[in-house]
Amino acid sequence: MGVNCALGAAEMRPYLESLARIAPVYTTCHPNAGCERVRGYDERPETTAKYLREFAESGLGNILGGCCGTTDEHIRQIARSSRGCPAGCPSRPVS
């Protein structure tokens, strides 16, 4: 269960927090890194990676990635920054 696209990582956090708090399963997070057609919205790879690492460390996201605007460099930096973070477990036991 997770949140996908429409928002950048920073804007997505409150929704992910709410979901992680009640979801009895792993949570996913795939923020929008930007879109060439939408001016003024462009999240740099290092910014996306920083937020997703923090989500992993906080136990908010177990599966992390990207959506619109995500480039190979975004994925490289997400993988690099998340290395060593445990996948974690659902915040509540599965019934």
C-alpha positions as CSV (number, residue, x, y, z in Angstrom):
1,M,0.0,0.0,0.0
2,G,1.4,3.4,-0.7
3,V,1.5,6.8,-2.3
4,N,2.5,7.4,-5.8
5,C,3.1,10.5,-8.0
6,A,1.3,13.8,-8.1
7,L,3.5,15.2,-5.3
8,G,7.1,15.6,-4.6
9,A,8.7,13.8,-1.7
10,A,8.4,16.7,0.8
11,E,4.7,17.2,0.0
12,M,4.0,13.5,0.1
13,R,5.3,13.0,3.7
14,P,2.1,13.8,5.6
15,Y,0.1,11.3,3.6
16,L,2.8,8.6,4.0
17,E,3.0,9.2,7.7
18,S,-0.8,8.7,8.0
19,L,-0.7,5.6,5.9
20,A,2.3,4.1,7.7
21,R,0.6,4.6,11.0
22,I,-2.5,2.6,10.1
23,A,-1.4,0.2,7.4
24,P,-0.9,-3.4,8.5
25,V,1.4,-4.0,5.5
26,Y,4.6,-2.6,4.0
27,T,4.2,0.9,2.6
28,T,5.6,2.3,-0.7
29,C,6.5,5.8,-1.7
30,H,7.1,6.9,-5.3
31,P,7.2,10.7,-5.5
32,N,7.0,12.8,-8.6
33,A,10.5,14.2,-9.3
34,G,9.1,16.7,-11.8
35,C,7.7,16.9,-15.2
36,E,9.1,18.7,-18.2
37,R,5.6,20.0,-19.0
38,V,5.0,21.6,-15.6
39,R,7.3,24.6,-15.2
40,G,8.6,25.4,-11.7
41,Y,8.4,21.8,-10.5
42,D,11.7,20.0,-10.6
43,E,13.1,17.9,-7.7
44,R,16.8,17.3,-8.0
45,P,18.1,13.7,-7.5
46,E,19.9,14.6,-4.3
47,T,16.7,16.1,-2.9
48,T,14.6,13.1,-3.6
49,A,17.3,10.8,-2.2
50,K,17.5,12.8,1.0
51,Y,13.8,12.7,1.6
52,L,13.5,9.0,0.8
53,R,16.4,8.1,3.1
54,E,14.7,9.9,5.9
55,F,11.4,8.1,5.1
56,A,13.2,4.8,5.4
57,E,15.0,5.7,8.6
58,S,11.8,6.8,10.1
59,G,10.0,3.6,9.2
60,L,7.6,5.4,6.9
61,G,8.4,3.7,3.7
62,N,9.5,0.1,3.0
63,I,9.7,0.2,-0.8
64,L,11.0,3.5,-2.3
65,G,11.3,4.7,-5.9
66,G,10.1,7.4,-8.2
67,C,7.5,8.3,-10.7
68,C,7.1,11.1,-13.3
69,G,10.4,13.0,-13.9
70,T,12.5,10.4,-12.1
71,T,15.7,9.8,-14.0
72,D,18.4,7.2,-13.9
73,E,20.4,9.6,-11.6
74,H,17.5,9.9,-9.2
75,I,17.3,6.1,-8.9
76,R,21.1,5.9,-8.5
77,Q,21.1,8.4,-5.7
78,I,18.0,6.9,-4.0
79,A,19.8,3.5,-4.0
80,R,23.1,5.0,-2.8
81,S,21.5,7.0,0.0
82,S,19.2,4.2,1.2
83,R,22.0,1.6,1.3
84,G,22.1,0.1,4.8
85,C,18.6,1.2,5.8
86,P,16.6,-1.8,6.9
87,A,13.5,-2.5,4.9
88,G,11.6,-2.4,8.2
89,C,8.3,-4.0,8.9
90,P,4.7,-2.9,8.9
91,S,3.9,-0.6,11.7
92,R,1.1,-2.9,12.9
93,P,1.1,-6.7,12.8
94,V,-0.9,-8.2,9.9
95,S,-4.1,-9.7,11.3
